[in-house]
Amino acid sequence: MAFNSSGHFSTNLTPLSGSGSRNHSILNPESSQFYVAIRRLQTVMLPLICVFGLVGNSLAVRTFLVKSLRSSSCSLYLAAKCTSDSGFLLSLLVIWLYRVGVQLFNMQGICQMTVFLTYTCGFSSVWFVTIITCENYIRIAHPTKVVTCCTASRAKVVISAVFAVAGGVNAFPLWTSRVITTKVPSGGNNQTSSVTMCMALKDYQNLVIAMTYVDTVFTLILPSLIISIMVLAIVQSVLRSLKRRKRLRAGTQRAPGIRRTTTPQAKMTRFLFAISVIFLLLHTPSHAIRLKMMIETYAFNQQPGFNDHIFHRSFELLYYLNFCNNVVVYLVFGDKFREIFSMVFCARLKRNQSEEMQTECRMLVVHADGTETIALRDGDNGREKEGDNH
């Protein structure tokens, strides 16, 4: 069993040495021009996604760890998610290098660590979003529990627990996979060719298949179910709150010229709600089609069709965007994040530019008698003013 382009175990490639029980022919999706076009698009997009995501996640983590934000549990969860997403993007970059001919992925150690990171970081990322969604529900439906449940100290404990569980549950690639040479189909007439690739060892294939199903349950079915239920509960709570406010406003007359203001709590709710919904939209399709392909392959002994492969590759791009768009989502929907981000990076950029301008305006002048003076260039008219050099 080999690994696919996202670092998970493939459902459509079975080495001939272990496929004696399979009598069906293996479909070759590469014969579809549309599939090839999507793969080429992926090859172009992956380095852009990785670089943009790594830079954006680093900026987001730096912003969330500013003193005014790191006291919030939500900021710590989002910083942890950005860190986890960066780990996934690093492994994805290794796989992209493999696609373009750099055989880094097929090196012992890097093979195991890359697959380990894809499983571990994917697991932890989805559960951080699940926790954030649950915390958002608490803030809306049970505001009195925020003081005890949504604290920074509790968040640090939860983050440590999530990373520990993710690493423990997904440690199996470290000892079940190796870089080995195997035979794969090549052309017609039962021709084969030898290929070196990162694969699960034959003795552990049943364990790997079981763990792949476990991964699907804990990174798709369970968190998606929890997030969907929490999102619906949040919408219901917001609608009840709006109806209650409407009844209260009906009995009072608002003074002319006074605008309605959005509370910080409402802004935070909108921010976290947007994160949950965008995550569901980008995360679910790829896992859903992967689950369908797994069930067809291992439960019904059928190879996935061309449409399954095409959908799989298309949804993979959406899935990858989920790991790189964090800073964009935070800047668009997070008023406080946008304010702190501008203060941290834009103000620093302006300060650096100002210092460079001041440096450029200073010029050391050495006179004939050996004395030195600093000439300050007047930016308005280009004149020079001399001062003593102490």
TORVOSE-609408 format. One record per residue (C-alpha): residue number from 1; residue in three letters; x, y, z. Coordinates in Angstrom, 3 decimals. Layout:
% residues N
+-----+--------+----------+----------+----------+
| num | residu |        x |        y |        z |
+-----+--------+----------+----------+----------+
| NUM |    ALA |        X |        Y |        Z |
...
+-----+--------+----------+----------+----------+
END
This chain:
% residues 390
+-----+--------+----------+----------+----------+
| num | residu |        x |        y |        z |
+-----+--------+----------+----------+----------+
|   1 |    MET |    0.000 |    0.000 |    0.000 |
|   2 |    ALA |    1.535 |    3.281 |   -1.133 |
|   3 |    PHE |    0.919 |    6.876 |   -0.129 |
|   4 |    ASN |   -1.016 |    9.297 |   -2.298 |
|   5 |    SER |   -0.226 |   12.927 |   -3.080 |
|   6 |    SER |   -1.628 |   14.185 |    0.200 |
|   7 |    GLY |    0.521 |   11.895 |    2.321 |
|   8 |    HIS |   -2.291 |    9.492 |    3.222 |
|   9 |    PHE |   -2.405 |    5.855 |    2.277 |
|  10 |    SER |   -3.611 |    5.413 |   -1.276 |
|  11 |    THR |   -6.797 |    3.542 |   -2.094 |
|  12 |    ASN |   -6.102 |    3.032 |   -5.766 |
|  13 |    LEU |   -2.574 |    1.634 |   -5.949 |
|  14 |    THR |   -1.834 |   -1.895 |   -4.868 |
|  15 |    PRO |    1.575 |   -3.467 |   -5.494 |
|  16 |    LEU |    1.393 |   -6.591 |   -7.624 |
|  17 |    SER |    3.298 |   -8.562 |   -5.053 |
|  18 |    GLY |    0.337 |   -8.311 |   -2.723 |
|  19 |    SER |   -2.592 |   -8.240 |   -5.101 |
|  20 |    GLY |   -3.162 |  -11.880 |   -5.847 |
|  21 |    SER |   -6.643 |  -11.780 |   -4.390 |
|  22 |    ARG |   -7.747 |   -8.945 |   -6.670 |
|  23 |    ASN |   -9.066 |  -10.084 |  -10.028 |
|  24 |    HIS |  -10.346 |   -6.756 |  -11.283 |
|  25 |    SER |   -8.338 |   -4.517 |  -13.588 |
|  26 |    ILE |   -6.851 |   -1.303 |  -12.240 |
|  27 |    LEU |   -8.205 |    1.831 |  -13.859 |
|  28 |    ASN |   -5.647 |    4.355 |  -15.000 |
|  29 |    PRO |   -7.007 |    7.867 |  -14.335 |
|  30 |    GLU |   -4.066 |    9.339 |  -16.264 |
|  31 |    SER |   -5.934 |    8.429 |  -19.476 |
|  32 |    SER |   -8.443 |   11.199 |  -18.695 |
|  33 |    GLN |   -7.351 |   14.591 |  -20.037 |
|  34 |    PHE |   -9.431 |   16.377 |  -17.421 |
|  35 |    TYR |   -7.757 |   14.415 |  -14.622 |
|  36 |    VAL |   -4.308 |   15.191 |  -16.049 |
|  37 |    ALA |   -5.238 |   18.883 |  -16.273 |
|  38 |    ILE |   -6.260 |   18.914 |  -12.602 |
|  39 |    ARG |   -3.017 |   17.221 |  -11.582 |
|  40 |    ARG |   -1.040 |   19.794 |  -13.541 |
|  41 |    LEU |   -3.017 |   22.560 |  -11.882 |
|  42 |    GLN |   -2.195 |   21.000 |   -8.518 |
|  43 |    THR |    1.496 |   20.867 |   -9.419 |
|  44 |    VAL |    1.437 |   24.600 |  -10.159 |
|  45 |    MET |   -0.712 |   25.567 |   -7.176 |
|  46 |    LEU |    0.908 |   23.473 |   -4.433 |
|  47 |    PRO |    4.128 |   25.526 |   -4.012 |
|  48 |    LEU |    2.089 |   28.737 |   -4.012 |
|  49 |    ILE |   -0.278 |   27.318 |   -1.396 |
|  50 |    CYS |    2.615 |   26.094 |    0.763 |
|  51 |    VAL |    4.655 |   29.302 |    0.647 |
|  52 |    PHE |    1.649 |   31.598 |    1.135 |
|  53 |    GLY |    0.322 |   29.401 |    3.938 |
|  54 |    LEU |    3.633 |   29.152 |    5.799 |
|  55 |    VAL |    4.169 |   32.921 |    5.661 |
|  56 |    GLY |    0.557 |   33.721 |    6.521 |
|  57 |    ASN |    0.411 |   31.254 |    9.404 |
|  58 |    SER |    3.657 |   32.653 |   10.838 |
|  59 |    LEU |    2.244 |   36.184 |   10.740 |
|  60 |    ALA |   -1.013 |   35.000 |   12.314 |
|  61 |    VAL |    0.791 |   33.198 |   15.159 |
|  62 |    ARG |    2.905 |   36.297 |   15.829 |
|  63 |    THR |   -0.266 |   38.409 |   15.987 |
|  64 |    PHE |   -2.177 |   36.058 |   18.283 |
|  65 |    LEU |    0.749 |   35.922 |   20.723 |
|  66 |    VAL |    0.733 |   39.701 |   21.232 |
|  67 |    LYS |    0.037 |   40.479 |   24.884 |
|  68 |    SER |   -3.427 |   41.943 |   24.246 |
|  69 |    LEU |   -4.569 |   38.756 |   22.441 |
|  70 |    ARG |   -2.768 |   35.848 |   24.084 |
|  71 |    SER |   -4.865 |   36.209 |   27.230 |
|  72 |    SER |   -7.851 |   34.961 |   25.202 |
|  73 |    SER |   -8.399 |   31.218 |   24.877 |
|  74 |    CYS |   -9.651 |   31.614 |   21.289 |
|  75 |    SER |   -6.391 |   33.308 |   20.287 |
|  76 |    LEU |   -4.370 |   30.425 |   21.708 |
|  77 |    TYR |   -6.498 |   27.840 |   19.892 |
|  78 |    LEU |   -6.161 |   29.724 |   16.604 |
|  79 |    ALA |   -2.396 |   30.104 |   17.089 |
|  80 |    ALA |   -2.178 |   26.344 |   17.706 |
|  81 |    LYS |   -4.224 |   25.666 |   14.567 |
|  82 |    CYS |   -1.893 |   27.869 |   12.494 |
|  83 |    THR |    1.102 |   25.979 |   13.905 |
|  84 |    SER |   -0.500 |   22.636 |   13.069 |
|  85 |    ASP |   -1.417 |   23.838 |    9.573 |
|  86 |    SER |    2.193 |   24.895 |    8.987 |
|  87 |    GLY |    3.346 |   21.359 |    9.823 |
|  88 |    PHE |    0.920 |   19.961 |    7.269 |
|  89 |    LEU |    2.115 |   22.435 |    4.620 |
|  90 |    LEU |    5.733 |   21.436 |    5.229 |
|  91 |    SER |    4.868 |   17.797 |    4.561 |
|  92 |    LEU |    2.858 |   18.843 |    1.512 |
|  93 |    LEU |    5.895 |   20.713 |    0.198 |
|  94 |    VAL |    7.962 |   17.512 |    0.457 |
|  95 |    ILE |    5.309 |   15.647 |   -1.541 |
|  96 |    TRP |    5.261 |   18.395 |   -4.183 |
|  97 |    LEU |    9.037 |   18.075 |   -4.531 |
|  98 |    TYR |    8.479 |   14.355 |   -5.139 |
|  99 |    ARG |    6.018 |   15.200 |   -7.897 |
| 100 |    VAL |    8.533 |   17.385 |   -9.714 |
| 101 |    GLY |   11.310 |   14.807 |   -9.488 |
| 102 |    VAL |   13.072 |   15.635 |   -6.212 |
| 103 |    GLN |   13.105 |   12.272 |   -4.433 |
| 104 |    LEU |   13.201 |   13.663 |   -0.894 |
| 105 |    PHE |   10.012 |   11.794 |   -0.011 |
| 106 |    ASN |   11.642 |    8.470 |   -0.909 |
| 107 |    MET |   14.352 |    8.781 |    1.730 |
| 108 |    GLN |   14.202 |    6.710 |    4.899 |
| 109 |    GLY |   13.176 |    8.884 |    7.820 |
| 110 |    ILE |   11.713 |   11.667 |    5.695 |
| 111 |    CYS |    9.197 |    9.169 |    4.290 |
| 112 |    GLN |    7.931 |    8.222 |    7.747 |
| 113 |    MET |    8.036 |   11.741 |    9.176 |
| 114 |    THR |    6.167 |   13.251 |    6.225 |
| 115 |    VAL |    3.285 |   10.792 |    6.500 |
| 116 |    PHE |    3.270 |   11.178 |   10.283 |
| 117 |    LEU |    2.944 |   14.967 |    9.951 |
| 118 |    THR |    0.073 |   14.755 |    7.460 |
| 119 |    TYR |   -1.963 |   12.547 |    9.775 |
| 120 |    THR |   -1.018 |   14.317 |   13.011 |
| 121 |    CYS |   -1.413 |   17.880 |   11.760 |
| 122 |    GLY |   -4.641 |   17.090 |    9.916 |
| 123 |    PHE |   -6.029 |   15.499 |   13.089 |
| 124 |    SER |   -5.044 |   18.346 |   15.416 |
| 125 |    SER |   -6.181 |   21.065 |   13.007 |
| 126 |    VAL |   -9.725 |   19.747 |   12.693 |
| 127 |    TRP |  -10.051 |   19.285 |   16.452 |
| 128 |    PHE |   -8.867 |   22.820 |   17.165 |
| 129 |    VAL |  -11.665 |   24.090 |   14.922 |
| 130 |    THR |  -14.093 |   21.773 |   16.711 |
| 131 |    ILE |  -13.015 |   23.153 |   20.086 |
| 132 |    ILE |  -13.280 |   26.731 |   18.814 |
| 133 |    THR |  -16.812 |   26.050 |   17.566 |
| 134 |    CYS |  -17.836 |   24.560 |   20.923 |
| 135 |    GLU |  -16.334 |   27.547 |   22.739 |
| 136 |    ASN |  -18.248 |   29.903 |   20.473 |
| 137 |    TYR |  -21.450 |   28.077 |   21.391 |
| 138 |    ILE |  -20.642 |   28.482 |   25.087 |
| 139 |    ARG |  -20.083 |   32.219 |   24.600 |
| 140 |    ILE |  -23.505 |   32.593 |   22.981 |
| 141 |    ALA |  -25.753 |   30.084 |   24.747 |
| 142 |    HIS |  -24.058 |   29.959 |   28.180 |
| 143 |    PRO |  -22.268 |   33.289 |   28.734 |
| 144 |    THR |  -22.082 |   32.729 |   32.493 |
| 145 |    LYS |  -19.742 |   29.758 |   31.938 |
| 146 |    VAL |  -17.242 |   31.728 |   29.856 |
| 147 |    VAL |  -15.276 |   32.813 |   32.926 |
| 148 |    THR |  -14.658 |   29.217 |   33.983 |
| 149 |    CYS |  -14.598 |   27.319 |   30.661 |
| 150 |    CYS |  -12.966 |   29.758 |   28.252 |
| 151 |    THR |   -9.743 |   30.686 |   30.027 |
| 152 |    ALA |   -6.195 |   30.877 |   28.701 |
| 153 |    SER |   -4.878 |   28.432 |   31.289 |
| 154 |    ARG |   -7.497 |   25.841 |   30.344 |
| 155 |    ALA |   -6.747 |   26.426 |   26.666 |
| 156 |    LYS |   -3.048 |   25.648 |   27.193 |
| 157 |    VAL |   -3.946 |   22.329 |   28.819 |
| 158 |    VAL |   -6.377 |   21.434 |   26.014 |
| 159 |    ILE |   -3.853 |   22.360 |   23.307 |
| 160 |    SER |   -1.193 |   20.167 |   24.909 |
| 161 |    ALA |   -3.682 |   17.300 |   25.177 |
| 162 |    VAL |   -4.749 |   17.601 |   21.519 |
| 163 |    PHE |   -1.152 |   17.518 |   20.273 |
| 164 |    ALA |   -0.345 |   14.571 |   22.558 |
| 165 |    VAL |   -3.365 |   12.547 |   21.420 |
| 166 |    ALA |   -2.764 |   13.429 |   17.755 |
| 167 |    GLY |    0.850 |   12.316 |   17.957 |
| 168 |    GLY |    0.017 |    9.115 |   19.839 |
| 169 |    VAL |   -2.901 |    7.982 |   17.671 |
| 170 |    ASN |   -1.114 |    8.760 |   14.405 |
| 171 |    ALA |    2.345 |    7.427 |   15.259 |
| 172 |    PHE |    1.800 |    4.221 |   13.248 |
| 173 |    PRO |    3.493 |    5.489 |   10.013 |
| 174 |    LEU |    6.770 |    5.776 |   11.942 |
| 175 |    TRP |    7.074 |    1.990 |   12.219 |
| 176 |    THR |    4.683 |    0.598 |    9.575 |
| 177 |    SER |    6.157 |    2.333 |    6.507 |
| 178 |    ARG |    9.451 |    2.078 |    4.658 |
| 179 |    VAL |   10.988 |    3.111 |    1.350 |
| 180 |    ILE |   10.995 |   -0.107 |   -0.695 |
| 181 |    THR |   11.194 |   -1.191 |   -4.328 |
| 182 |    THR |    8.120 |   -2.931 |   -5.695 |
| 183 |    LYS |    6.496 |   -3.852 |   -9.004 |
| 184 |    VAL |    3.576 |   -1.887 |  -10.416 |
| 185 |    PRO |    1.562 |   -2.237 |  -13.658 |
| 186 |    SER |    3.230 |   -0.706 |  -16.723 |
| 187 |    GLY |    1.369 |   -0.736 |  -20.032 |
| 188 |    GLY |   -0.658 |   -3.681 |  -21.258 |
| 189 |    ASN |   -0.082 |   -7.439 |  -21.468 |
| 190 |    ASN |    0.547 |   -7.668 |  -17.713 |
| 191 |    GLN |    3.815 |   -5.763 |  -18.035 |
| 192 |    THR |    5.375 |   -4.463 |  -14.827 |
| 193 |    SER |    8.139 |   -2.111 |  -13.817 |
| 194 |    SER |   10.115 |   -1.649 |  -10.620 |
| 195 |    VAL |    9.423 |    1.531 |   -8.654 |
| 196 |    THR |   10.947 |    2.779 |   -5.398 |
| 197 |    MET |    8.375 |    4.454 |   -3.190 |
| 198 |    CYS |    7.317 |    5.181 |    0.368 |
| 199 |    MET |    4.925 |    2.364 |    1.279 |
| 200 |    ALA |    3.302 |    0.560 |    4.155 |
| 201 |    LEU |    5.033 |   -2.708 |    4.941 |
| 202 |    LYS |    3.126 |   -5.766 |    3.775 |
| 203 |    ASP |    2.978 |   -7.249 |    7.289 |
| 204 |    TYR |    1.144 |   -4.147 |    8.582 |
| 205 |    GLN |   -1.280 |   -3.510 |    5.731 |
| 206 |    ASN |   -4.340 |   -4.656 |    7.674 |
| 207 |    LEU |   -3.350 |   -2.439 |   10.597 |
| 208 |    VAL |   -2.788 |    0.495 |    8.252 |
| 209 |    ILE |   -6.187 |   -0.003 |    6.608 |
| 210 |    ALA |   -7.840 |   -0.081 |   10.038 |
| 211 |    MET |   -5.986 |    3.069 |   11.142 |
| 212 |    THR |   -7.000 |    4.802 |    7.906 |
| 213 |    TYR |  -10.635 |    4.151 |    8.791 |
| 214 |    VAL |   -9.986 |    5.385 |   12.324 |
| 215 |    ASP |   -8.427 |    8.536 |   10.884 |
| 216 |    THR |  -11.504 |    9.090 |    8.710 |
| 217 |    VAL |  -13.791 |    8.735 |   11.725 |
| 218 |    PHE |  -11.801 |   11.110 |   13.915 |
| 219 |    THR |  -10.902 |   13.693 |   11.256 |
| 220 |    LEU |  -14.149 |   13.703 |    9.250 |
| 221 |    ILE |  -17.217 |   12.012 |   10.662 |
| 222 |    LEU |  -17.004 |   12.873 |   14.356 |
| 223 |    PRO |  -15.647 |   16.461 |   14.163 |
| 224 |    SER |  -17.853 |   17.337 |   11.169 |
| 225 |    LEU |  -20.892 |   16.074 |   13.081 |
| 226 |    ILE |  -19.966 |   18.071 |   16.194 |
| 227 |    ILE |  -19.193 |   21.243 |   14.230 |
| 228 |    SER |  -22.438 |   20.982 |   12.227 |
| 229 |    ILE |  -24.524 |   20.500 |   15.385 |
| 230 |    MET |  -22.764 |   23.386 |   17.139 |
| 231 |    VAL |  -23.179 |   25.677 |   14.118 |
| 232 |    LEU |  -26.901 |   24.938 |   13.984 |
| 233 |    ALA |  -27.168 |   25.520 |   17.742 |
| 234 |    ILE |  -25.312 |   28.830 |   17.364 |
| 235 |    VAL |  -27.661 |   29.959 |   14.587 |
| 236 |    GLN |  -30.666 |   28.999 |   16.699 |
| 237 |    SER |  -29.314 |   30.900 |   19.708 |
| 238 |    VAL |  -28.592 |   33.980 |   17.604 |
| 239 |    LEU |  -32.087 |   33.932 |   16.109 |
| 240 |    ARG |  -33.654 |   33.701 |   19.573 |
| 241 |    SER |  -31.481 |   36.588 |   20.723 |
| 242 |    LEU |  -32.494 |   38.719 |   17.733 |
| 243 |    LYS |  -36.190 |   38.063 |   18.354 |
| 244 |    ARG |  -35.766 |   38.979 |   22.011 |
| 245 |    ARG |  -33.993 |   42.232 |   21.121 |
| 246 |    LYS |  -36.655 |   43.038 |   18.534 |
| 247 |    ARG |  -39.385 |   42.718 |   21.149 |
| 248 |    LEU |  -37.430 |   44.927 |   23.540 |
| 249 |    ARG |  -36.852 |   47.586 |   20.868 |
| 250 |    ALA |  -40.551 |   47.522 |   19.974 |
| 251 |    GLY |  -41.353 |   48.906 |   23.414 |
| 252 |    THR |  -38.750 |   51.660 |   23.341 |
| 253 |    GLN |  -38.110 |   54.491 |   20.922 |
| 254 |    ARG |  -34.553 |   55.074 |   19.807 |
| 255 |    ALA |  -33.390 |   58.691 |   19.777 |
| 256 |    PRO |  -32.743 |   60.085 |   16.271 |
| 257 |    GLY |  -29.118 |   60.232 |   15.161 |
| 258 |    ILE |  -28.006 |   57.347 |   17.394 |
| 259 |    ARG |  -26.499 |   54.441 |   15.513 |
| 260 |    ARG |  -26.697 |   50.841 |   16.534 |
| 261 |    THR |  -23.310 |   49.514 |   17.543 |
| 262 |    THR |  -21.982 |   45.977 |   17.394 |
| 263 |    THR |  -20.673 |   44.685 |   20.700 |
| 264 |    PRO |  -17.229 |   43.059 |   20.953 |
| 265 |    GLN |  -18.970 |   39.832 |   21.913 |
| 266 |    ALA |  -21.025 |   39.910 |   18.699 |
| 267 |    LYS |  -17.881 |   40.578 |   16.651 |
| 268 |    MET |  -16.124 |   37.634 |   18.275 |
| 269 |    THR |  -19.127 |   35.394 |   17.579 |
| 270 |    ARG |  -19.176 |   36.397 |   13.911 |
| 271 |    PHE |  -15.428 |   35.825 |   13.661 |
| 272 |    LEU |  -15.491 |   32.318 |   15.141 |
| 273 |    PHE |  -18.660 |   31.393 |   13.239 |
| 274 |    ALA |  -16.987 |   32.312 |    9.931 |
| 275 |    ILE |  -13.978 |   30.134 |   10.801 |
| 276 |    SER |  -16.213 |   27.129 |   11.496 |
| 277 |    VAL |  -18.326 |   27.471 |    8.348 |
| 278 |    ILE |  -15.355 |   28.049 |    6.014 |
| 279 |    PHE |  -13.600 |   25.062 |    7.538 |
| 280 |    LEU |  -16.604 |   22.825 |    6.890 |
| 281 |    LEU |  -16.888 |   23.984 |    3.277 |
| 282 |    LEU |  -13.217 |   23.355 |    2.496 |
| 283 |    HIS |  -12.579 |   20.296 |    4.664 |
| 284 |    THR |  -15.584 |   18.028 |    4.180 |
| 285 |    PRO |  -15.649 |   17.312 |    0.385 |
| 286 |    SER |  -12.135 |   15.804 |    0.217 |
| 287 |    HIS |  -12.675 |   13.514 |    3.195 |
| 288 |    ALA |  -16.126 |   12.503 |    1.967 |
| 289 |    ILE |  -14.890 |   11.384 |   -1.465 |
| 290 |    ARG |  -11.908 |    9.654 |    0.150 |
| 291 |    LEU |  -14.279 |    7.740 |    2.429 |
| 292 |    LYS |  -16.380 |    6.708 |   -0.573 |
| 293 |    MET |  -13.294 |    5.432 |   -2.422 |
| 294 |    MET |  -12.094 |    3.518 |    0.636 |
| 295 |    ILE |  -15.448 |    1.803 |    1.108 |
| 296 |    GLU |  -15.611 |    0.807 |   -2.567 |
| 297 |    THR |  -12.053 |   -0.528 |   -2.510 |
| 298 |    TYR |  -11.986 |   -2.479 |    0.745 |
| 299 |    ALA |  -15.646 |   -3.289 |    1.427 |
| 300 |    PHE |  -16.861 |   -4.047 |   -2.120 |
| 301 |    ASN |  -13.520 |   -4.921 |   -3.768 |
| 302 |    GLN |  -14.122 |   -2.359 |   -6.531 |
| 303 |    GLN |  -11.729 |    0.170 |   -7.987 |
| 304 |    PRO |  -13.006 |    3.787 |   -7.878 |
| 305 |    GLY |  -14.168 |    5.161 |  -11.233 |
| 306 |    PHE |  -12.746 |    8.042 |  -13.238 |
| 307 |    ASN |  -15.246 |   10.503 |  -11.767 |
| 308 |    ASP |  -14.168 |    9.554 |   -8.251 |
| 309 |    HIS |  -10.523 |   10.279 |   -9.094 |
| 310 |    ILE |  -11.438 |   13.597 |  -10.733 |
| 311 |    PHE |  -13.548 |   14.703 |   -7.776 |
| 312 |    HIS |  -10.832 |   13.544 |   -5.407 |
| 313 |    ARG |   -8.164 |   15.685 |   -7.088 |
| 314 |    SER |  -10.495 |   18.676 |   -7.347 |
| 315 |    PHE |  -11.531 |   18.523 |   -3.683 |
| 316 |    GLU |   -7.896 |   18.081 |   -2.644 |
| 317 |    LEU |   -7.210 |   21.652 |   -3.732 |
| 318 |    LEU |  -10.051 |   22.879 |   -1.512 |
| 319 |    TYR |   -8.650 |   20.791 |    1.324 |
| 320 |    TYR |   -5.186 |   22.305 |    0.905 |
| 321 |    LEU |   -6.639 |   25.829 |    0.865 |
| 322 |    ASN |   -7.998 |   25.121 |    4.334 |
| 323 |    PHE |   -4.411 |   25.088 |    5.649 |
| 324 |    CYS |   -3.199 |   28.251 |    3.933 |
| 325 |    ASN |   -6.091 |   30.719 |    4.085 |
| 326 |    ASN |   -6.024 |   31.341 |    7.838 |
| 327 |    VAL |   -4.536 |   34.827 |    7.781 |
| 328 |    VAL |   -6.961 |   35.913 |    5.023 |
| 329 |    VAL |  -10.011 |   34.690 |    6.967 |
| 330 |    TYR |   -8.765 |   36.329 |   10.160 |
| 331 |    LEU |   -8.110 |   39.655 |    8.439 |
| 332 |    VAL |  -11.510 |   39.689 |    6.727 |
| 333 |    PHE |  -13.686 |   38.647 |    9.678 |
| 334 |    GLY |  -11.580 |   39.513 |   12.750 |
| 335 |    ASP |  -11.790 |   43.204 |   13.602 |
| 336 |    LYS |   -9.511 |   42.911 |   16.620 |
| 337 |    PHE |   -7.059 |   40.662 |   14.753 |
| 338 |    ARG |   -6.946 |   43.142 |   11.862 |
| 339 |    GLU |   -6.265 |   46.003 |   14.249 |
| 340 |    ILE |   -3.435 |   44.212 |   16.059 |
| 341 |    PHE |   -2.019 |   42.862 |   12.794 |
| 342 |    SER |   -1.804 |   46.382 |   11.365 |
| 343 |    MET |   -0.275 |   47.708 |   14.555 |
| 344 |    VAL |    2.371 |   44.958 |   14.715 |
| 345 |    PHE |    3.459 |   44.712 |   11.086 |
| 346 |    CYS |    2.353 |   47.872 |    9.267 |
| 347 |    ALA |    3.604 |   50.197 |   12.032 |
| 348 |    ARG |    6.913 |   48.311 |   12.141 |
| 349 |    LEU |    7.266 |   48.604 |    8.369 |
| 350 |    LYS |    6.652 |   52.346 |    8.513 |
| 351 |    ARG |    9.144 |   52.701 |   11.372 |
| 352 |    ASN |   11.813 |   50.804 |    9.419 |
| 353 |    GLN |   11.203 |   52.944 |    6.360 |
| 354 |    SER |   11.511 |   56.091 |    8.470 |
| 355 |    GLU |   14.809 |   54.905 |    9.966 |
| 356 |    GLU |   16.162 |   54.109 |    6.494 |
| 357 |    MET |   15.232 |   57.590 |    5.276 |
| 358 |    GLN |   16.977 |   59.187 |    8.231 |
| 359 |    THR |   20.098 |   57.089 |    7.579 |
| 360 |    GLU |   20.137 |   58.046 |    3.928 |
| 361 |    CYS |   19.917 |   61.717 |    4.878 |
| 362 |    ARG |   23.170 |   61.550 |    6.863 |
| 363 |    MET |   26.537 |   61.914 |    5.095 |
| 364 |    LEU |   30.033 |   61.811 |    6.589 |
| 365 |    VAL |   32.316 |   64.606 |    5.293 |
| 366 |    VAL |   36.123 |   64.410 |    5.719 |
| 367 |    HIS |   37.854 |   67.804 |    5.414 |
| 368 |    ALA |   41.382 |   68.505 |    4.155 |
| 369 |    ASP |   42.690 |   69.081 |    7.684 |
| 370 |    GLY |   41.541 |   65.587 |    8.716 |
| 371 |    THR |   38.497 |   66.683 |   10.711 |
| 372 |    GLU |   35.174 |   64.948 |   10.202 |
| 373 |    THR |   31.681 |   66.386 |   10.233 |
| 374 |    ILE |   28.236 |   64.888 |    9.629 |
| 375 |    ALA |   26.314 |   66.614 |    6.887 |
| 376 |    LEU |   22.527 |   66.421 |    7.236 |
| 377 |    ARG |   20.867 |   66.566 |    3.837 |
| 378 |    ASP |   17.808 |   68.806 |    3.751 |
| 379 |    GLY |   15.080 |   66.749 |    2.120 |
| 380 |    ASP |   13.228 |   69.833 |    0.896 |
| 381 |    ASN |   15.891 |   71.647 |   -1.106 |
| 382 |    GLY |   18.890 |   69.298 |   -1.156 |
| 383 |    ARG |   21.087 |   71.669 |    0.884 |
| 384 |    GLU |   23.570 |   70.301 |    3.386 |
| 385 |    LYS |   23.891 |   71.355 |    7.005 |
| 386 |    GLU |   27.069 |   70.540 |    8.875 |
| 387 |    GLY |   27.343 |   69.520 |   12.465 |
| 388 |    ASP |   30.188 |   68.425 |   14.718 |
| 389 |    ASN |   31.001 |   64.728 |   14.768 |
| 390 |    HIS |   31.403 |   63.739 |   18.402 |
+-----+--------+----------+----------+----------+
END
